[in-house]
Amino acid sequence: MKTYTTLFEAINDLAKRGYTTNFNIESDCIVCAENMIRLRPDEFQIDEIHRFQEMSDLDNESILYAISSSQNNMKGLLVNAYGIYSETATTELVEKLSGQK
Protein backbone atom coordinates (compact mmCIF):
# COMPACT_ATOMS: atom_id res chain seq x y z
CA MET A 1 0.00 0.00 0.00
CA LYS A 2 1.28 3.44 -0.92
CA THR A 3 2.11 5.98 1.78
CA TYR A 4 0.94 9.58 1.40
CA THR A 5 2.16 12.76 3.05
CA THR A 6 -1.11 14.69 2.82
CA LEU A 7 -4.82 13.97 2.55
CA PHE A 8 -4.94 15.99 -0.69
CA GLU A 9 -2.19 13.86 -2.24
CA ALA A 10 -3.97 10.63 -1.25
CA ILE A 11 -7.34 11.75 -2.63
CA ASN A 12 -5.80 12.78 -5.96
CA ASP A 13 -3.87 9.53 -6.37
CA LEU A 14 -6.79 7.30 -5.40
CA ALA A 15 -9.10 9.21 -7.78
CA LYS A 16 -6.63 8.49 -10.59
CA ARG A 17 -6.86 4.82 -9.60
CA GLY A 18 -10.65 4.83 -10.05
CA TYR A 19 -11.94 5.80 -6.61
CA THR A 20 -14.21 8.55 -7.91
CA THR A 21 -17.42 8.23 -5.87
CA ASN A 22 -17.74 10.39 -2.76
CA PHE A 23 -19.27 8.59 0.22
CA ASN A 24 -20.73 10.00 3.43
CA ILE A 25 -21.56 8.20 6.68
CA GLU A 26 -25.14 7.76 7.81
CA SER A 27 -26.12 5.92 10.96
CA ASP A 28 -26.21 2.41 9.46
CA CYS A 29 -24.64 2.76 6.01
CA ILE A 30 -22.46 4.82 3.70
CA VAL A 31 -24.18 6.91 1.02
CA CYS A 32 -23.19 8.27 -2.36
CA ALA A 33 -24.76 11.74 -2.43
CA GLU A 34 -24.71 11.98 -6.25
CA ASN A 35 -27.05 9.04 -6.84
CA MET A 36 -28.30 8.29 -3.29
CA ILE A 37 -27.04 4.69 -3.37
CA ARG A 38 -26.81 3.36 0.17
CA LEU A 39 -24.31 0.63 1.02
CA ARG A 40 -24.72 -1.38 4.19
CA PRO A 41 -21.56 -2.82 5.82
CA ASP A 42 -21.94 -6.18 4.08
CA GLU A 43 -22.19 -4.50 0.64
CA PHE A 44 -18.73 -2.90 0.50
CA GLN A 45 -15.05 -3.67 1.08
CA ILE A 46 -12.40 -1.38 2.51
CA ASP A 47 -9.43 -1.59 0.16
CA GLU A 48 -7.14 0.92 1.88
CA ILE A 49 -7.10 3.08 5.01
CA HIS A 50 -4.92 6.19 5.42
CA ARG A 51 -4.71 8.32 8.56
CA PHE A 52 -3.57 11.94 8.65
CA GLN A 53 -2.83 14.37 11.44
CA GLU A 54 -1.95 18.03 11.04
CA MET A 55 1.22 18.79 12.95
CA SER A 56 0.04 22.34 13.68
CA ASP A 57 -3.21 21.07 15.24
CA LEU A 58 -2.96 17.67 16.92
CA ASP A 59 -6.75 17.60 17.45
CA ASN A 60 -7.29 17.82 13.68
CA GLU A 61 -7.14 14.20 12.58
CA SER A 62 -8.78 12.53 9.61
CA ILE A 63 -9.04 9.09 8.09
CA LEU A 64 -9.45 8.27 4.41
CA TYR A 65 -11.09 5.02 3.30
CA ALA A 66 -10.76 3.67 -0.25
CA ILE A 67 -13.96 1.65 -0.66
CA SER A 68 -15.24 -0.68 -3.35
CA SER A 69 -18.53 -2.46 -3.94
CA SER A 70 -18.36 -5.16 -6.59
CA GLN A 71 -22.12 -5.75 -6.55
CA ASN A 72 -22.75 -2.04 -7.27
CA ASN A 73 -19.70 -1.61 -9.53
CA MET A 74 -18.52 1.38 -7.45
CA LYS A 75 -15.19 2.60 -6.11
CA GLY A 76 -14.98 5.68 -3.97
CA LEU A 77 -13.63 7.57 -1.01
CA LEU A 78 -14.88 8.32 2.46
CA VAL A 79 -13.13 10.99 4.52
CA ASN A 80 -14.00 11.07 8.19
CA ALA A 81 -12.65 12.86 11.22
CA TYR A 82 -11.71 10.74 14.19
CA GLY A 83 -11.08 11.54 17.78
CA ILE A 84 -13.31 14.27 19.16
CA TYR A 85 -14.84 15.08 15.74
CA SER A 86 -15.85 11.51 14.88
CA GLU A 87 -19.25 10.80 13.30
CA THR A 88 -21.81 8.68 15.13
CA ALA A 89 -22.75 5.41 13.48
CA THR A 90 -24.17 2.01 14.34
CA THR A 91 -21.93 -0.58 15.95
CA GLU A 92 -21.98 -2.70 12.78
CA LEU A 93 -20.79 0.20 10.62
CA VAL A 94 -18.14 1.26 13.15
CA GLU A 95 -16.84 -2.32 13.31
CA LYS A 96 -16.61 -2.49 9.50
CA LEU A 97 -14.76 0.82 9.26
CA SER A 98 -12.37 -0.10 12.06
CA GLY A 99 -11.53 -3.44 10.46
CA GLN A 100 -13.18 -5.55 13.16
CA LYS A 101 -15.54 -7.30 10.73
C-alpha positions in Angstrom: 0.0 0.0 0.0 1.3 3.4 -0.9 2.1 6.0 1.8 0.9 9.6 1.4 2.2 12.8 3.1 -1.1 14.7 2.8 -4.8 14.0 2.5 -4.9 16.0 -0.7 -2.2 13.9 -2.2 -4.0 10.6 -1.3 -7.3 11.7 -2.6 -5.8 12.8 -6.0 -3.9 9.5 -6.4 -6.8 7.3 -5.4 -9.1 9.2 -7.8 -6.6 8.5 -10.6 -6.9 4.8 -9.6 -10.6 4.8 -10.1 -11.9 5.8 -6.6 -14.2 8.5 -7.9 -17.4 8.2 -5.9 -17.7 10.4 -2.8 -19.3 8.6 0.2 -20.7 10.0 3.4 -21.6 8.2 6.7 -25.1 7.8 7.8 -26.1 5.9 11.0 -26.2 2.4 9.5 -24.6 2.8 6.0 -22.5 4.8 3.7 -24.2 6.9 1.0 -23.2 8.3 -2.4 -24.8 11.7 -2.4 -24.7 12.0 -6.2 -27.0 9.0 -6.8 -28.3 8.3 -3.3 -27.0 4.7 -3.4 -26.8 3.4 0.2 -24.3 0.6 1.0 -24.7 -1.4 4.2 -21.6 -2.8 5.8 -21.9 -6.2 4.1 -22.2 -4.5 0.6 -18.7 -2.9 0.5 -15.1 -3.7 1.1 -12.4 -1.4 2.5 -9.4 -1.6 0.2 -7.1 0.9 1.9 -7.1 3.1 5.0 -4.9 6.2 5.4 -4.7 8.3 8.6 -3.6 11.9 8.7 -2.8 14.4 11.4 -1.9 18.0 11.0 1.2 18.8 13.0 0.0 22.3 13.7 -3.2 21.1 15.2 -3.0 17.7 16.9 -6.8 17.6 17.4 -7.3 17.8 13.7 -7.1 14.2 12.6 -8.8 12.5 9.6 -9.0 9.1 8.1 -9.5 8.3 4.4 -11.1 5.0 3.3 -10.8 3.7 -0.3 -14.0 1.7 -0.7 -15.2 -0.7 -3.3 -18.5 -2.5 -3.9 -18.4 -5.2 -6.6 -22.1 -5.7 -6.5 -22.7 -2.0 -7.3 -19.7 -1.6 -9.5 -18.5 1.4 -7.5 -15.2 2.6 -6.1 -15.0 5.7 -4.0 -13.6 7.6 -1.0 -14.9 8.3 2.5 -13.1 11.0 4.5 -14.0 11.1 8.2 -12.7 12.9 11.2 -11.7 10.7 14.2 -11.1 11.5 17.8 -13.3 14.3 19.2 -14.8 15.1 15.7 -15.8 11.5 14.9 -19.3 10.8 13.3 -21.8 8.7 15.1 -22.7 5.4 13.5 -24.2 2.0 14.3 -21.9 -0.6 15.9 -22.0 -2.7 12.8 -20.8 0.2 10.6 -18.1 1.3 13.1 -16.8 -2.3 13.3 -16.6 -2.5 9.5 -14.8 0.8 9.3 -12.4 -0.1 12.1 -11.5 -3.4 10.5 -13.2 -5.5 13.2 -15.5 -7.3 10.7 
